[in-house]
Amino acid sequence: MTTQGFDTEYDLIVAGSGASGKSAALTAAQAGLKVVIFEKMPETGGTSIYAEGTCAFESSEQKARGTPSNPKYHYPTKAEGYAKFNAYSHQRANVDVVRAFVDNSAETIDILKSLGAVYKDVRIAAHDDPNELWTFHLPEGLGAACQELLLSAVQKAGVDIFTSTPVRELITENGAVVGVVAHDAQGGDLMRVGGKAVILATGGLGNSPELVAKYTWFAASAHNMTVLTPLENVGDGLNMALAAGADDRNIVSAGLVAVCARNKAMDSHVGAAGLQPCVWVNKTARRFINEGIAENIGDIGPVLAKQPDGIVYGLLDEADIQRLIKEGSEISIGEFVVYGRPLTRLRLELDQDVQDGVAWKSDTIEGLAQAIGLEKAVLAQTTTEYNAACAAGHDPHYFKQTRYLRPLKQPPFYAISIAPGMMSSTGGLRTNGDMQVVNRDYQPIPGLYAVGLDAGGLYGDSYNMEIPGAANGFAYTSGRIAARHVVSVLKG
């Protein structure tokens, strides 16, 4: 498509207004560029409004604290962060992207602080996971507060923002991206907007079951996942970049897969109960894993997602319910489910869910199986074998930790439908360390950048839960890196 007939022109066009898009826009505008943001949703925000903390290495907040609250650990160096990303991905990460993020992440914290963010802690996300790095910078008000601060700064910098206006197509000329076609969803008009550079920050593909099945390894459950963010991140940036010549052979999209009770929010106490290291069975009514992996939330999601149709039930008895209400959760899911905090809403939520038919209760295991729709004889055998393992103090099938071997004996018995939930996809388009989208020969496509969840390279095929806050930190940092490269190109 040619450049004839632009309705208006900018130095930089940003598609998407999440943390990565706004960070890019602010950086470019502060450098004197004329910038516009086109946002698909009715208001700005993106996935980062649901984020908790931000990953950074050797930040001013870490240096001011000296050591973590647990003196057995330390705040990681950049070198340790670099090594962790590469090792966790089995060396499938893009080393240029990893290095760019790790080296520039600390500046992200200082920029957010300059905008008014106040950090209440720097810690790990799951206190029951000893492998995590202490990179989780938690601001007051969490991600939503940071997005408000960033939006205010973007507006003060003079960036034009159009909501309900998705970018539909990239305009190219002689192999370079020179503008976009944007759709005014309210007025119905298509606008041809010229730009010296375009940054794709459209939020990845996590809300598209079709693309999740195509580009991730969660095909078995892609159409049966709980959607955890009310967004429309359906691969717009990916599809437009591919049409413009982006490399289509290296799309490795990892799912940021969380877990919860099906169709529940992540802070649901019913969901937290089902995700305890209790007894998990899939639709065959059989156990399939050592449920002690619940200690690592990065493992739970993928394990559930690869079960048939992504269907899993957490089984508990009355003793389990009473213990969780009194003694608290044995796992941690960030700020949503806090390790050791009593699940005080569990009884109320569970009774309501049983009444609504989305959780199940029975005085017998056979009755529970019948209520769920599982094979009664198989579930009874599964329970008998598990109770025998508990009595022996040894799980011969999956080697579950002894401290979690508690029999299902005290009626009533409960079943909670737990499910993989797609927060977002993490990774997609191949870029270089300047966040330029590259073609099949790994050469940059002039004028085209991808940041945040549209950009690949930081992970292999799994989100790195051992570096908490990575996706959110990468969003801010990659947006700034891309914008600075745009500025350097346009200003020589």
C-alpha positions in Angstrom: 0.0 0.0 0.0 1.4 3.4 -0.9 1.7 6.6 1.2 -0.7 8.6 -0.9 -3.6 10.4 0.8 -2.7 10.4 4.5 -5.4 12.0 6.6 -2.7 13.1 9.1 0.9 12.3 10.0 3.0 11.8 13.1 6.6 11.0 13.9 5.5 8.0 15.9 2.4 5.9 15.9 1.8 3.6 18.9 -0.8 0.8 18.6 -2.0 0.0 22.2 -2.0 2.0 25.4 -0.8 -0.5 28.1 2.4 -0.1 30.0 4.6 -0.7 26.9 2.6 1.6 24.6 2.4 4.5 27.1 6.1 4.1 28.1 7.0 4.3 24.4 4.8 7.3 23.8 6.1 9.2 26.9 9.7 8.6 26.0 9.3 9.8 22.4 7.2 12.8 23.3 9.6 13.9 25.9 12.3 13.8 23.2 10.3 16.2 21.1 8.5 13.8 18.7 4.9 14.1 17.6 3.2 11.0 18.9 -0.2 9.4 18.7 -1.6 6.3 20.5 -4.5 4.3 19.0 -6.3 2.2 21.6 -8.7 -0.6 20.7 -10.6 -0.5 24.0 -12.9 2.3 25.2 -10.3 3.3 27.7 -6.6 3.0 28.2 -4.9 0.5 30.5 -3.9 -2.8 29.0 -2.9 -6.0 30.9 -0.6 -4.1 33.2 -3.6 -2.6 35.2 -4.0 -6.2 36.5 -0.3 -6.6 37.3 1.0 -6.6 40.8 4.7 -5.9 40.8 7.5 -4.9 38.4 10.8 -6.8 37.9 14.1 -5.0 38.0 17.7 -5.8 38.7 20.1 -3.6 40.8 17.4 -1.0 41.3 17.5 2.0 43.6 14.9 0.3 45.8 16.9 -2.8 46.1 20.1 -0.9 46.9 18.3 1.2 49.5 17.0 -1.9 51.3 20.4 -3.7 51.1 19.0 -7.2 51.8 15.6 -8.9 51.5 13.3 -9.4 54.4 14.5 -13.0 54.5 18.2 -12.7 55.2 18.9 -16.2 53.6 18.5 -14.5 50.2 19.9 -11.5 48.4 18.8 -9.1 45.7 20.0 -10.5 42.3 22.6 -8.9 40.2 22.1 -8.2 36.5 24.4 -11.0 35.7 22.3 -13.4 37.8 19.1 -12.2 36.0 20.7 -12.6 32.6 21.8 -16.2 33.5 18.4 -17.0 35.0 16.4 -16.0 31.9 18.7 -18.0 29.6 18.9 -21.1 31.8 15.2 -21.2 32.5 14.4 -21.1 28.8 16.9 -23.8 28.1 18.8 -21.2 26.1 15.8 -20.5 23.8 15.6 -16.9 24.9 16.9 -14.2 22.6 20.0 -13.1 24.4 19.9 -9.6 22.9 16.4 -9.0 24.2 17.3 -10.5 27.6 20.3 -8.3 27.9 18.4 -5.1 26.9 15.7 -5.8 29.5 18.0 -6.7 32.3 20.4 -3.8 31.7 17.6 -1.2 31.6 15.1 -2.5 34.1 16.4 -0.5 37.1 15.7 2.7 35.2 12.1 1.7 34.9 11.7 1.8 38.7 13.3 5.3 38.9 11.0 6.6 36.1 7.9 5.3 37.8 9.1 6.8 41.1 9.6 10.2 39.4 6.0 10.0 38.3 4.8 9.4 41.9 5.0 5.6 42.4 5.9 4.6 46.0 7.3 1.1 46.5 6.2 -0.7 49.6 8.3 -3.8 49.2 10.8 -5.6 47.0 10.3 -9.4 47.5 9.3 -12.6 45.8 5.8 -13.5 44.6 5.5 -16.9 46.3 7.1 -17.3 49.6 6.9 -21.1 49.3 9.1 -21.2 46.2 12.8 -21.1 47.1 13.9 -20.7 43.5 12.5 -17.2 42.9 14.7 -14.2 42.5 13.9 -11.2 44.7 12.9 -8.9 41.9 9.2 -8.2 42.7 8.9 -4.4 43.2 5.4 -3.8 44.7 4.1 -0.3 44.4 1.3 1.2 46.4 -1.9 0.6 44.4 -0.1 -2.1 42.4 -0.3 -2.0 38.6 -3.5 0.0 38.3 -2.0 2.9 40.2 1.2 3.0 38.0 -1.0 3.0 34.9 -2.8 6.1 36.1 0.5 7.9 36.8 1.8 6.9 33.4 -1.4 8.0 31.6 -1.2 11.4 33.3 2.4 11.9 32.3 1.6 10.9 28.7 -1.3 13.4 28.5 0.9 16.2 30.0 3.6 15.4 27.4 1.1 16.2 24.6 0.5 12.7 23.2 -2.7 12.4 21.1 -4.8 9.5 22.4 -7.7 7.9 20.4 -9.6 5.2 22.2 -12.1 2.8 20.5 -9.8 3.2 17.5 -8.0 0.0 16.7 -5.2 -0.2 14.1 -6.3 -2.5 11.4 -3.4 -2.5 8.9 0.2 -1.4 8.5 0.9 0.8 5.5 4.2 -0.2 3.8 6.3 1.2 1.0 9.4 -0.3 -0.4 9.6 -2.8 2.5 9.3 -0.1 5.1 6.4 0.6 7.4 5.2 4.2 6.8 1.8 4.4 8.5 -1.3 2.6 9.6 -5.0 2.3 8.8 -6.9 3.0 12.0 -10.7 2.4 12.5 -12.8 4.9 14.3 -15.1 2.4 15.9 -17.6 5.0 17.0 -17.8 7.0 13.7 -17.1 4.0 11.5 -14.4 5.8 9.5 -11.1 4.4 8.4 -8.2 6.8 8.8 -4.9 6.6 6.9 -2.3 7.9 9.3 1.3 8.4 8.2 4.1 7.7 10.6 7.9 7.6 10.5 7.8 4.6 12.9 5.1 2.3 14.3 5.4 0.6 17.6 3.1 -2.5 18.1 1.9 -2.7 21.7 -1.4 -4.5 21.2 -1.1 -7.0 24.1 -0.3 -10.3 22.4 -2.8 -13.0 21.6 -4.0 -14.5 24.9 -7.6 -13.7 24.3 -7.8 -15.7 21.0 -8.3 -19.4 21.5 -7.5 -20.0 17.9 -4.1 -18.4 18.1 -3.4 -19.8 21.5 -3.9 -23.3 20.0 -1.7 -22.4 17.0 1.2 -20.7 18.6 1.4 -22.1 22.1 1.6 -25.7 23.4 -1.8 -25.3 25.2 -3.8 -26.6 22.3 -5.5 -29.3 24.4 -7.2 -26.7 26.5 -7.1 -23.5 24.4 -10.9 -23.5 23.9 -11.6 -24.3 27.5 -9.5 -21.8 29.5 -10.9 -19.2 31.9 -10.2 -15.7 30.5 -8.8 -13.6 33.3 -8.7 -10.2 31.6 -11.6 -8.5 30.0 -9.5 -7.3 27.1 -9.4 -7.9 23.3 -5.8 -9.1 23.0 -6.4 -11.3 20.0 -3.1 -11.0 18.1 -3.7 -7.8 16.1 0.0 -6.8 16.3 1.2 -10.3 15.4 -1.1 -10.6 12.3 -0.2 -7.1 11.0 3.5 -7.6 11.4 3.4 -11.0 9.6 1.6 -9.3 6.7 4.4 -6.8 6.6 7.1 -9.4 6.3 7.9 -10.3 9.9 9.7 -13.6 10.6 7.0 -16.3 10.7 9.3 -19.2 11.7 10.3 -18.1 15.2 7.0 -17.3 16.8 7.3 -18.9 20.3 4.4 -17.7 22.4 4.4 -18.7 26.0 1.2 -18.5 27.9 1.1 -16.6 31.2 -1.2 -19.2 32.5 -2.6 -18.7 36.0 -5.1 -20.9 37.7 -8.3 -20.4 39.6 -11.7 -22.0 40.1 -13.4 -22.1 36.7 -14.9 -18.7 35.8 -13.7 -17.2 39.1 -11.4 -14.3 39.9 -7.9 -15.1 41.1 -8.6 -14.0 44.6 -11.5 -16.4 45.0 -11.2 -18.5 48.2 -12.9 -21.4 46.5 -10.3 -21.2 43.8 -7.5 -21.1 46.4 -8.9 -24.1 48.1 -9.0 -26.1 44.9 -5.4 -25.2 44.1 -4.0 -26.4 47.4 -1.9 -29.6 47.3 -5.0 -31.7 48.0 -6.1 -34.3 45.5 -6.4 -33.4 41.8 -8.1 -35.6 39.3 -8.8 -35.0 35.6 -11.9 -36.1 33.6 -10.7 -39.7 33.8 -11.2 -39.5 37.6 -7.5 -40.3 38.1 -4.7 -38.4 39.7 -2.0 -37.2 37.2 0.7 -35.4 39.1 2.3 -34.7 42.5 0.0 -32.0 43.7 2.9 -30.6 45.7 3.8 -28.7 42.6 1.2 -26.2 43.8 4.1 -24.6 45.6 5.2 -23.1 42.2 2.4 -21.2 40.4 4.5 -21.3 37.3 4.1 -25.1 37.2 0.4 -25.4 38.1 -1.0 -23.7 35.0 0.9 -25.7 32.4 0.2 -29.0 34.2 -3.6 -28.2 34.3 -3.5 -26.9 30.7 -2.2 -30.1 29.3 -5.0 -32.3 30.9 -7.8 -33.5 28.6 -9.8 -30.4 27.7 -8.1 -28.6 30.6 -10.6 -30.1 33.0 -9.4 -30.7 36.6 -11.1 -31.1 39.9 -9.7 -30.4 43.3 -11.0 -32.8 45.9 -11.2 -31.9 49.6 -12.9 -33.2 52.7 -14.4 -31.4 55.7 -11.1 -31.5 57.6 -9.4 -29.8 54.7 -12.0 -27.0 54.6 -11.7 -26.4 58.4 -7.9 -26.3 58.2 -7.8 -23.8 55.4 -10.3 -21.5 57.2 -8.3 -21.6 60.4 -4.7 -22.0 59.4 -4.6 -20.4 55.9 -3.4 -21.2 52.5 -0.4 -23.5 52.0 0.4 -21.8 48.6 0.8 -18.3 47.4 -0.5 -16.6 44.3 1.1 -13.2 44.7 -1.2 -10.7 46.4 -4.3 -12.7 45.3 -3.8 -15.6 47.6 -1.3 -14.9 50.4 0.7 -17.7 51.9 -0.6 -18.5 55.5 -3.6 -16.2 55.3 -6.8 -17.9 56.5 -9.4 -18.4 53.7 -12.2 -16.7 55.7 -14.6 -16.5 52.8 -14.2 -20.1 51.8 -17.3 -21.5 53.5 -19.6 -18.8 52.2 -18.3 -19.1 48.7 -18.3 -22.8 48.6 -21.9 -23.1 49.9 -23.0 -20.7 47.2 -21.1 -22.5 44.5 -22.6 -25.9 45.5 -26.0 -24.3 45.3 -25.2 -22.9 41.9 -24.0 -26.2 40.6 -20.4 -25.1 39.9 -18.9 -27.0 42.9 -20.1 -30.3 44.3 -20.7 -31.8 47.7 -21.6 -35.3 48.9 -21.3 -37.5 51.9 -19.7 -40.3 49.8 -17.0 -40.4 47.1 -19.3 -42.3 44.8 -22.0 -39.6 45.3 -19.4 -36.9 44.5 -18.4 -38.7 41.3 -22.0 -39.0 40.2 -22.6 -35.3 40.9 -19.6 -34.3 38.8 -20.2 -36.9 36.1 -17.1 -39.0 36.6 -16.8 -42.8 36.7 -17.8 -43.8 40.3 -15.7 -46.9 40.4 -12.6 -45.2 39.1 -12.9 -42.2 41.5 -13.5 -44.6 44.4 -10.3 -46.6 43.5 -8.3 -43.4 43.1 -9.4 -42.3 46.6 -8.7 -45.7 48.1 -5.2 -45.8 46.7 -4.5 -42.2 47.8 -5.8 -42.9 51.4 -3.5 -45.9 51.5 -0.6 -43.8 50.5 -1.5 -41.3 53.3 -1.6 -44.1 55.8 1.8 -45.4 54.7 3.3 -42.0 54.6 4.5 -42.6 51.1 3.0 -41.9 47.6 4.2 -44.7 45.3 2.6 -43.2 42.2 3.7 -39.5 42.2 5.9 -39.2 45.3 3.9 -36.4 46.9 5.6 -34.7 49.9 4.7 -36.4 53.1 3.5 -33.2 54.7 0.8 -32.9 52.1 -0.4 -36.6 52.4 -3.8 -36.1 54.1 -6.6 -38.7 53.5 -10.0 -38.0 52.1 -12.0 -39.4 55.0 -14.1 -36.8 56.8 -17.4 -36.2 55.0 -18.8 -34.2 53.4 -16.5 -34.3 50.4 -16.1 -31.4 48.0 -15.1 -31.1 44.4 -13.9 -27.7 43.0 -13.5 -27.2 39.2 -10.1 -25.7 38.8 -8.9 -24.4 35.4 -6.0 -22.9 33.6 -6.6 -19.2 33.1 -5.0 -17.2 30.4 -3.7 -13.9 31.7 -2.0 -13.1 28.5 0.5 -14.5 26.0 4.1 -13.7 26.6 6.2 -13.5 23.5 5.5 -13.5 19.9 7.3 -11.5 17.2 11.1 -11.9 16.9 12.9 -8.6 17.5 16.4 -7.5 18.0 17.7 -5.8 21.2 16.3 -2.4 20.0 12.8 -4.0 19.7 12.8 -3.7 15.9 10.7 -6.4 14.3 12.9 -8.5 12.0 12.2 -10.5 8.8 13.1 -14.1 8.0 16.7 -13.0 7.4 16.8 -11.4 10.9 17.1 -8.0 9.3 15.0 -5.1 10.8 11.9 -4.1 9.0 12.4 -0.3 8.7 9.9 1.6 10.8 8.4 -1.3 12.7 8.8 -2.2 16.4 7.1 -4.6 18.8 7.1 -4.2 22.6 5.5 -5.8 25.7 3.4 -8.8 25.0 3.7 -8.4 21.2 7.5 -9.0 21.4 9.2 -12.4 21.7 12.6 -13.2 23.1 12.5 -13.0 26.8 11.2 -16.5 27.3 11.4 -19.9 25.7 8.1 -21.7 25.7 7.1 -20.9 29.3 6.7 -17.7 31.3 9.5 -17.5 33.9 7.7 -17.4 37.3 11.1 -17.6 39.0 11.7 -13.9 38.0 8.5 -12.3 39.4 7.2 -9.2 37.7 9.1 -10.0 34.4 6.2 -9.4 32.0 5.2 -6.1 33.6 8.8 -4.9 33.9 9.5 -5.9 30.3 6.4 -3.9 29.2 7.7 -0.6 30.6 11.3 -1.2 29.7 10.8 -2.5 26.1 8.5 0.4 25.3 11.2 2.8 26.4 13.9 1.0 24.5 12.0 1.0 21.3 11.1 4.7 21.6 14.7 5.7 22.2 15.8 3.8 19.1 13.1 5.7 17.1 14.4 9.0 18.5 18.0 8.1 17.6 17.0 7.2 14.0 14.8 10.3 13.4 17.3 12.7 15.1 20.4 11.0 13.8 
